[in-house]
């Protein structure tokens, strides 16, 4: 079993990397990293000595003072290289550089020099090093105005703000899960390549990306309809968009009911073209809890039509729990974001009736279901 440490494990890429390693407990053991390790050689050496693999992701993407950005990124790299030398570590080191290396910016040059420093260490100490040159990364939980223009647009469109385009250039993008997969493959194959160019998986103009996100807002956020998702990219972009919705403000959403002397009718869900799915019905006895798992790609809706339920959500790696109370007296739904552990409990005295819709058919060989208590 490989012991893997991720510097910057609480950053955008780092958190996804750390959580994804946790999906493979029979293959990897995670060695926790804290930012203050860089300030204490003894703590840093102890971390390095425990690792078979080190993924160096720590650093600044943006800063109001570009000199501080440059110096910080170089200092972090030098500290880690010094520790590798002091401990005579033979860890497999992977580093996330950027296509910004091609540009004459302090950020790009800090990445380029850092990659060269690791390569020099590997050459002198017979170490194994992979320097990944990565295009723009997007995905759930990015920081707006910091990680990517996609994160900025998603935040603005889910918070009543109006996005603007400064330069309508082309975006070469890779989804965070696709990037994590490449890192894992490099680890498994023991890749040693100081100039590993990661190819984008999708290219799109900024205005076209904004158009899709605005469509998600109009179709999904305003009307509750699952939008047209005609490609894996559109699904990934939609799940990214959903991650920026304020759950406490959004849910539960009441169904629009139509009643007459026969009873009542409510439409549970509308889905666009290119969306497949599976609808299920369950009954749950009083006091019983279902779920306590999470998904990394599926879109899912829980609709309570009879009884009283408590739905709880907790983002993986976080402690905050969102609690939603639903009743069949006012039929409502909650959509489940990816990377959120979730459950549903019958807290009433009668049987609970729930309808579940999920965006793909269940496949036991690839269920995208990971058990975790909320």
Residue pairs with C-beta under 8 A, 6 or more apart in sequence:
1 26
1 27
1 28
1 29
2 27
2 28
2 29
2 52
2 53
2 187
3 28
3 29
3 30
3 31
3 50
3 51
3 52
3 53
4 21
4 28
4 29
4 30
4 31
4 51
4 52
4 53
4 54
4 55
4 187
5 30
5 31
5 32
5 33
5 47
5 48
5 50
5 51
5 53
5 54
5 55
6 14
6 17
6 18
6 21
6 30
6 33
6 54
6 55
6 57
7 14
7 33
7 37
7 38
7 54
7 55
7 56
7 57
7 58
7 76
7 80
8 14
8 33
8 56
8 57
8 58
8 59
9 15
9 17
9 18
9 32
9 33
9 57
10 35
11 57
11 58
12 137
12 139
12 141
12 142
12 143
12 147
12 176
13 57
13 96
13 137
13 176
13 179
14 57
14 58
15 141
15 317
16 139
16 141
16 176
16 177
16 180
17 55
17 57
17 180
17 183
18 30
18 317
19 316
19 317
19 339
20 177
20 180
20 184
21 28
21 30
22 30
22 316
23 296
23 370
24 184
31 47
31 50
31 51
33 47
34 43
35 58
36 43
37 43
37 44
37 47
38 44
38 58
38 75
38 76
38 79
38 80
41 79
41 82
41 83
41 86
44 79
44 80
44 83
45 83
45 86
45 87
47 83
48 54
48 80
48 83
48 84
48 87
48 89
48 91
49 87
49 89
51 89
51 91
52 91
52 92
53 91
53 92
53 93
53 94
53 187
54 80
54 91
54 92
54 93
54 94
55 94
55 95
55 96
55 183
56 76
56 77
56 80
56 93
56 94
56 95
56 96
56 118
57 96
58 76
59 72
59 73
59 76
59 110
59 114
60 68
60 69
60 72
60 73
60 107
61 107
61 146
61 147
62 69
62 107
62 146
63 69
63 72
66 105
66 106
66 107
67 106
69 106
69 107
69 110
70 106
70 107
70 109
70 110
73 107
73 110
73 111
73 114
74 110
74 113
74 114
74 117
77 95
77 113
77 114
77 117
77 118
78 117
81 117
81 118
81 121
83 89
84 91
84 93
84 121
84 125
84 127
85 121
85 125
88 125
89 127
90 126
90 127
90 128
91 127
91 128
92 128
92 129
92 130
92 187
92 190
93 118
93 121
93 122
93 127
93 128
93 129
93 130
94 129
94 130
94 131
94 132
94 183
94 186
94 187
95 114
95 115
95 118
95 129
95 130
95 131
95 132
96 132
96 134
97 111
97 112
97 114
97 115
97 131
97 132
97 133
97 134
98 107
98 108
98 111
98 133
98 134
98 135
99 133
99 134
99 135
99 136
99 172
100 107
100 108
100 111
101 108
101 109
101 111
101 112
101 115
101 133
102 108
115 131
115 133
115 194
118 129
118 131
118 194
119 129
119 131
119 194
121 127
121 129
122 128
122 129
122 192
122 194
128 190
128 192
129 192
129 194
130 186
130 191
130 192
130 193
130 194
130 196
131 193
131 194
131 195
131 196
132 182
132 183
132 186
132 196
132 198
133 195
133 196
133 197
133 198
134 174
134 179
134 198
135 172
135 173
135 174
135 198
135 199
135 200
136 148
136 150
136 171
136 172
136 173
136 174
136 200
137 147
137 148
137 173
137 174
137 175
137 176
137 179
138 147
138 148
138 150
138 151
138 173
138 174
138 175
138 176
138 236
138 237
138 240
139 175
139 176
139 177
139 236
139 240
140 176
140 239
140 240
140 242
140 243
140 337
140 338
140 339
141 243
141 315
141 339
142 148
142 150
142 151
142 154
142 240
143 151
144 151
144 152
144 154
144 155
144 156
144 244
145 151
145 152
145 155
149 171
149 206
149 209
150 171
150 173
150 209
150 213
150 237
150 240
151 240
151 244
152 163
153 163
153 209
153 210
153 213
154 213
154 240
154 241
154 243
154 244
155 161
155 244
156 162
156 163
157 163
157 213
157 214
157 216
157 217
157 221
157 241
157 244
158 217
158 221
158 241
158 244
158 245
158 246
159 244
159 246
163 210
163 213
165 206
165 207
165 210
167 206
168 205
168 206
168 207
169 205
169 206
170 203
170 204
170 205
170 206
171 203
171 204
171 205
171 206
171 209
172 200
172 202
172 203
173 200
173 201
173 202
173 203
173 204
173 233
174 198
174 199
174 200
174 201
174 202
175 201
175 202
175 233
175 236
175 240
177 236
177 296
177 297
178 201
179 198
182 198
185 191
186 196
201 233
202 233
204 233
209 237
212 234
212 237
213 237
213 241
215 227
215 228
216 227
216 237
216 238
216 241
217 241
219 225
219 226
219 227
219 228
219 272
220 226
220 227
220 238
220 241
220 242
221 245
223 270
224 253
224 269
224 270
224 333
225 269
225 270
225 271
225 272
226 269
226 270
226 271
226 272
226 275
226 299
226 359
227 238
227 272
228 234
228 272
228 273
228 274
228 275
229 235
229 238
229 272
229 274
229 275
229 359
230 273
230 274
231 274
234 274
235 297
235 299
235 359
238 299
239 297
239 299
239 337
239 338
242 299
242 335
242 337
242 338
243 337
243 338
243 339
245 337
247 313
247 322
247 337
248 322
251 322
251 324
251 332
251 333
251 334
251 335
252 311
252 324
252 325
252 326
252 332
252 333
252 334
253 332
253 333
253 334
254 330
254 331
254 332
255 266
255 267
255 268
255 303
255 331
255 332
255 333
256 266
256 267
257 264
257 265
257 266
257 331
258 264
258 265
258 266
259 265
266 305
266 331
268 279
268 301
268 303
268 333
268 355
268 357
269 301
269 303
269 333
269 357
271 277
275 359
276 359
276 360
276 361
277 357
277 358
277 359
277 360
277 361
278 357
278 358
278 360
278 361
278 362
279 355
279 356
279 357
280 355
280 356
280 357
280 358
281 353
281 354
281 355
281 356
282 290
282 353
282 354
282 356
283 351
283 352
283 353
283 354
284 290
284 307
284 309
284 344
284 345
284 346
284 351
284 352
284 354
285 346
285 351
285 352
286 346
286 347
286 348
286 349
286 350
286 351
286 352
287 345
287 346
288 345
288 346
289 343
289 344
289 345
289 346
290 343
290 344
290 345
291 342
291 343
291 344
291 374
292 341
292 342
292 343
292 371
292 372
292 373
292 374
293 341
293 342
293 369
293 370
293 371
293 372
294 316
294 338
294 339
294 340
294 341
294 342
294 369
294 370
294 372
295 336
295 338
295 339
295 368
295 369
295 370
296 338
296 339
296 368
296 370
297 338
297 368
298 338
298 358
298 359
298 360
298 368
299 335
299 358
299 359
300 335
300 336
300 356
300 357
300 358
300 359
301 333
301 334
301 335
301 336
301 356
301 357
301 358
302 311
302 333
302 334
302 335
302 336
302 342
302 344
302 354
302 355
302 356
303 331
303 332
303 333
303 354
303 355
303 356
303 357
304 326
304 327
304 328
304 331
304 332
304 333
304 344
304 352
304 353
304 354
305 328
305 331
305 353
305 354
305 355
306 328
306 350
306 351
306 352
306 353
307 327
307 328
307 346
307 348
307 350
307 351
307 352
307 353
308 325
308 326
308 327
308 328
308 346
308 347
308 348
308 352
309 325
309 326
309 327
309 344
309 345
309 346
309 347
309 348
309 352
309 354
310 323
310 324
310 325
310 326
310 344
310 345
310 347
311 323
311 324
311 326
311 334
311 342
311 343
311 344
311 345
312 321
312 322
312 323
312 324
312 342
312 343
312 344
312 345
312 374
313 321
313 322
313 324
313 334
313 336
313 337
313 340
313 341
313 342
313 374
314 320
314 321
314 322
314 340
314 341
314 342
314 374
315 337
315 339
315 340
315 341
316 339
316 340
316 341
316 372
321 374
324 334
325 347
326 332
326 333
326 334
327 348
328 353
336 342
341 372
341 373
341 374
342 374
343 374
344 352
344 354
346 352
360 368
